[in-house]
Structure formats: C-alpha cells, structure tokens
Amino acid sequence: MFTSILSSKKYWSSVCFIGFGFIIIFSVIEYFMQYSSSTWSIFIEERINHQQWIRYIISRIVGGLIYGMIMGYYFELRKRKSNR
C-alpha cells in the first residue's frame, strides 16, 4: 500500500497543496511572533541584507515538503482504508 500511495498523482498534488499551506501559515505565525509590531524593514534587513534568505527559503520548502508528505500520506491511507 505504501508504494501505491507514493506513486499516486493525487498524493503528490495533496503534498504540494498541504505543504504550500503550511509554508504560508507557518511563515505568518513566525513573523508575528518574532516581529510582532515591527515593520517589514526589520524583517527584510535581517533576512535579506544579512544573506540569510537562502537558508530561510530552503527551510520553508523542506519543512513544507516534509509536513505535506506526512499529512498527505495520512489522508490517503485513511481514505483508502475507509473505501474497503
């Protein structure tokens, strides 16, 4: 069942959708927790001007991909078990 789920196109589309949602929600929450009432200029100065933007983007993509794969697999497995 594991390989059939991983080879499914529907699984990978749900991974992308869930991962993208995770990236957006996590980034917004992190921004408001770290820079609560600050302006965008402090965020831009810390992330872009100090050359941390590459690490920032890569961490978001990897985190979103991992979260999307876990949750997508869970949802697909639950759906296939309920269809039996």
ABEGO torsion letter per residue (X at the ends): XAAAAAABAAAAAAAAAAAAAAAAAAAAAAAAAAAAABBAAAAAAAAAAAGAAAAAAAAAAAAAAAAAAAAAAAAAAAAAAAAX
